[in-house]
Amino acid sequence: MWREWQFYITDMITFSQNVLDYTVEFDRDKFETNRLIYDATLRNLELIGEVATHICEKIYSRKI
């Protein structure tokens, strides 16, 4: 099912905000030892990459 590219951008922003929300109170050591936060963060980063594959090259190369 095809979605407008703007929806994919919105998804990427949401996943990015999740990462920021999950890690705001963590330094590197605390982050790496908390498996739940680490795994949730990694999953959201994976989702950003997956969603990025659905955005056509014309959008990436577009001049703002």
Buried (B, 14 or more C-beta within 10 A) or exposed (E): EEEEBEEBBEBBEEBBEBBEEBBEEBEEEEBEEBEEBBEBBEEBBEBBEEBEEEBEEEEEEEEE
